[in-house]
Amino acid sequence: MSLTRLLVATGNAGKLREYREMMSDLPVEWLTLKDVGLYGMDVEETGDTFVANALLKAQAYSQASGLPTLADDSGIAVDALNGAPGVYSARYAPTEAECRTKLLGAVAEVPTALRTARFVCLIALVVPDVVTMYTEGRVEGAISYEERGTNGFGYDPIFLLPDGRTMAELSSEEKNSISHRGRALKKLQPFVECLVRNA
Amino acid sequence: MSLTRLLVATGNAGKLREYREMMSDLPVEWLTLKDVGLYGMDVEETGDTFVANALLKAQAYSQASGLPTLADDSGIAVDALNGAPGVYSARYAPTEAECRTKLLGAVAEVPTALRTARFVCLIALVVPDVVTMYTEGRVEGAISYEERGTNGFGYDPIFLLPDGRTMAELSSEEKNSISHRGRALKKLQPFVECLVRNA
């Protein structure tokens, strides 16, 4: 099983950019769903955990493409909301901007000390007939009172880091080094390298 | 995360011997549940797939020991019985000998051409806070009409290979090279090596 070609199963431009930036050292041809003609293929995220959804996507697109496939599921878990929106983060409201507004509203009455939250990212890699693996990355923070910053995407502008900046106020380089997706990818990287070497 | 110590979470002496024989090249200290004081700890195999059960066990013992942990779930799937006994293979009857007798009885009326079956093995490796992975191995065969051979364990004496021998008529070296567990381990080995190198 050659790993010179690897499918990144996301239609999200922000995620795709992060993947490419972080794994750019590897001698791998990164393919998108569009590259392999699967852009229109929808995989229902019916799992009730991040790992279940990441595996569902990686398995489905890997089976459809025959390629080693990376997929992730990620979201934001707010303690005052018992972990919500969690696996429903991307479907919490119709647009990313509305998701942020809805979440700010949901915690409007929650005092500062109890606004703790975390970004969680599960990345799954399925290499057909060889191995299935996944890693998890987390970043701890809190929900801000208003949007700040223009980098990143999704909930980044309302996610406060311990240093007082929101995730959207980091440069993409800074974000990649501390983000949930960055941490999950960093854990996965040695195994991708291992696959490339054995290809 | 050092991988110089690795827990093999099985209480089955036959499986443990196979693991040690097959992975003996690696510079790893293989620990058993007994070695880490977890021999009495029971993990309920509540999953309805081999992979779910292998993950349940690897996660539970890894959490209890803090060690990188290998666990497997395996069994025999008989086509004429719609895949039974499957994940229930080890609990099909009280003893291994009774399991074989019961299975021979269950397919007693099934003609030779329809006695096809396969051994399936899922091996899960959990490295705490790093990665979870699993591989699958299969071997295709058929259910014999009577027991033959004294090597191996479990259903080996009634599992006919394409060459006419039962799995229990193979030497342990032959069995390791073609068995479901051997195939799953062979797929996993490069990643264990990768972990050892990065330890």
Interface residues (C-beta under 8 A of the other chain):
Chain A: V130 V131 T132 M133 Y134 T135 K187 L188 P190 F191 E193 C194 L195 N198
Chain B: V130 V131 T132 M133 Y134 T135 K187 L188 P190 F191 E193 C194 L195 N198
